[in-house]
Amino acid sequence: VRLVESGGGLVQPGGSLRLSCTTSGIIFSIYAMGWYRQAPGKQRELVAHISSGGRTNYTDSVTGRFTISRDNAKNTVYLQMNSLKPDDTAVYYCRAYYSDYAPQIYWGQGTRVTVSS
């Protein structure tokens, strides 16, 4: 199983980035997908989540600015990030989750996002 994030980088405040997480080795369409982030010195936190059926939810601090989406044909989940703020600086990770008899959880290696002028 592999989850590979891409799209991170350095952006000025107010700018935009789109993160991608491409998966392999799982039946992507049945997995719920999430984007998490971890800032220096802080715990990893959930940023956005999308169910296998496409239902989404967001942490309050990104609501209205970030959009999570998925393309089951490409086995990929996206995070469109607009109006970026310095507080959005973190390493962003994607997570795949499926639970049947036992939870199956997989993480990517992370992509760094730095918001700075």
N, C-alpha and C positions, 0 to 999 in steps of 0.2 A: 504494500500500500504506500502510495506517495501522494503528498499534498505539497504543491510548489506555488508559493506566493511570488508575485512580481508587481511592479508598478510603484514601489516606494521611491523616495528621493527627497531632495530639498526643494521647498516651495515657500514663497513669500506669504505672509498673512493675507487672507482674502483669496488666495489661489485655490486651485482644484487639483486633485489627483484621482486616478481610478486604479484601485488595486484589483488584481486577479488572483484566483487560487484555482489551479488546475489539478484535478485528481486523477489517479489511476489505481487500479486494483480493487476498487469498490463498485458496487452498483449505485452510482451516484444519485439516481433519482429517488431512492428510498431513504436517503440520509438527510437529516436536518443539518444545516450548515450555519456556522457562526463565525463572526469576526471578533477577535479579542485584541486588546492592546495592553502593553505594559510599558509604563514610563519609568525612567530611572528612579529607583528608590520607592517605587509603588508596587502594589499588587496587580496582577493581571486582572483585567475587567472585561466583561462582555460589552461590546459596542453595538452589534446588530446581529439579528438572528433571522433565518428564513427556514420555515418548515419544508418538508418534502412536498407539501401541497401549495407552497408559495406564500403562506402567511408570514408577515414580517413584524418584528418589533425592534425597538431601539432604546438605548439608554437615553435619559433625558437630555444630557449635554450635547447629543448629536442630532436629536430629532429636528427635522426640517432642513438639515444641512447634509446629512449622509443618506444614501440609498443603497440598500442591499438588493441584489437580484441574482438569479441563477439561470443558466442555460444548460438544461439537461442533455441536449444533443452534443455539447462540448465538454460535459463533465466539469463545468467551471462555475464558480461563484464570484461575484464582483462586489466591490464596495466603491461607489462613487462618492467622493468626498469634496464638498464645495464649501466656500467661505471658511477656509481652514484658519485655525487659531494657533498661537504658540502652545496652548494647552493640549493640542492634539498631537504634539510631538511624542512619539513612542515607537516601539516595535510592534507591528501588527501581525497577528497570527490568525490563520483560519483553522477551524475545527470541524470535523465531520462526526456526527453522532447518530447512532441507530441503536435501538433497544428492542430485542426480541426476548430471548431467554436470559441474555446477559448484555449489558451495555457494550457497544463497540464504539470506541472513541479514538480518533486519529487527529494528530496535529501536524501542521506545517512547520517549517523552520523559521518563519518570520521574515518580514520585510520592514526596513526602517523608514519611518516618515519623520522628517524634520521640518518644522514650520518656523521660519526665522527670516528676518530682514537683513 
